Amino acid sequence: MTGMSHESQIVLRVDGSATEFSVQVLGAFSMADAENADGWAELAVIDLSDFSVAQSIQKAGMYAVAADGMWAVKAVAASVSGGTLTVRGKAGD
C-alpha cells in the first residue's frame, strides 16, 4: 500500500495452518525510504482480540497498525513453519 495520508490505520487479518510464524509490519516515510532496504521502520501492531501491543505478529487473528505519515507499509514473514500463512490488509481512516 502506498501514498497513504495522515491519520491512517491498517487492519490486518492473519490466518493459515502454520504452527509457528513471525510477521513484522514495516513502514517507510517516503519513496526514497521505501527504495532503501534500511529505510523501513518496524511498526507496532495491536492485537484486536485483547488490545495488546507487540513488534511482531505470532498468532492468527486481527491486528491494527497506525500508519500515520507512512508512504508505504509492508508485512514481512520473518519465519513460517508447519503450514501456510496468509496476511491480508485494508487501509482506512
HELIX and SHEET records of a PDB file:
HELIX    1   1 MET A   31  GLU A   35  1                                   5    
HELIX    2   2 ALA A   37  GLY A   39  5                                   3    
SHEET    1   A 5 VAL A  53  ALA A  54  0                                        
SHEET    2   A 5 VAL A  45  ASP A  47 -1                                        
SHEET    3   A 5 GLY A  61  ALA A  66 -1                                        
SHEET    4   A 5 GLN A   9  ASP A  15 -1                                        
SHEET    5   A 5 THR A  86  GLY A  92 -1                                        
SHEET    1   B 3 ALA A  41  GLU A  42  0                                        
SHEET    2   B 3 GLU A  20  ALA A  28 -1                                        
SHEET    3   B 3 ALA A  72  SER A  81 -1                                        
END                                                                             
